Amino acid sequence: MHAVVLVGGFGTRLRPLTFSTPKPLLPIANVRQLEHLIAALGTAGVTEVVLAIGFKPQPFLDAFPDGVCAGVALHYAVEPEPLDTAGAIAFAARHAGISDTFIVMNGDILCDVDLTALVAFHKAHDAEGTLHLTPVDDPSQYGVVEIDADGWVQRFVEKPQPGETSSNVVNAGTYVLEPAVLDRIPENQKMSIERVVFPAMVADSRLAAMATDDYWIDTGRPDTYLQANLDLIDGSRSRILSSVGVNAHVAASASITHSVIGDNCVVEDGCVVSDSVLLPGAHIGARVRLERSLVMGSVGDGASLVDCVVGLDGHVSPNASLVGVKVPDPSEVAN
């Protein structure tokens, strides 16, 4: 079985981290996010993953030089220009010659849905496409999906007002599709699968959906990316990963609480780090206090950071006190 993973986004919300590293290649608990996704796909029987890449293919080629990730073969489909979600899926599927049922996953989600069960649900319904749905606390912030008792999608309701719908489930970014879906998408045409293709499938009564209450998170914002890391070390997920990477140096006098320390990080004497993630190669000077922060660059001695994001080229001056700051400021960096 094939799968298409959409990795062509610009990662705007995670800047400045994504200035240097594409979002799917950022580590989550010291394992690249893409490896988490592909490992789950491999467990479900996927033998080849097609990466739908919109820009900067080189980092993906460098990350997996042998063309294999988590034991699954990779196929690279680099769009000539951004084609939106439907265009990207169709381009990737055609590029790889997909001619049978396939899975599609957004590259910025982590979830514990049983993909084998999702495929079985899809086949049992003889559907053209099947969505995975997940419940949310506040449906008014999302586009919710209404389904009937048999699991067929009835309509989409974008950011519903109170009383407009009884549904609280949303598109979770994982689909099972038949090759017939490609006939709905003209070649090399920019098109949204959520706004154009799926509604057309609903009109033809060909789109099913399976709702589950498994772990699910969109990792595309600093707060959710941070949470996804911490969930993998504190028991919120079905598996637990190491919180300290290889060749990391943490001074004996440093205090590390509920945090992830990446490969080759340095944490100097007297630091207090809590609810934070240090990405590979980060350098934290002496007596630094970090709280709910993401650090890829360096932090000078005696600094204090709360709810901050420090990119690869970010350098926090000694004794600085920052709250809610991004270093460097993405708005001041030329794209």
Secondary structure, 3 states (H helix, E strand, C coil): CEEEEECCCCCHHHCCHHHCCCHHHCEECCEEHHHHHHHHHHHCCCCEEEEEECCCCHHHHHHCCCCEECCEEEEEEECCCCCHHHHHHHHHHHHHCCCCCEEEEECCEEECCCHHHHHHHHHHHCCCEEEEEEECCCHHHCEEEEECCCCEEEEEEECCCCCCCCCCEEEEEEEEECHHHHHHCCCCCCCCHHHHHHHHHHHCCCEEEEECCCCEEECCCHHHHHHHHHHCCCCCCCCCCCCECCCCEECCCCEEECCEECCCCEECCCCEEECCEECCCCEECCCCEEECCEECCEECCCCEEECCEECCCCEECCCCEEECCEECCHHHCCC
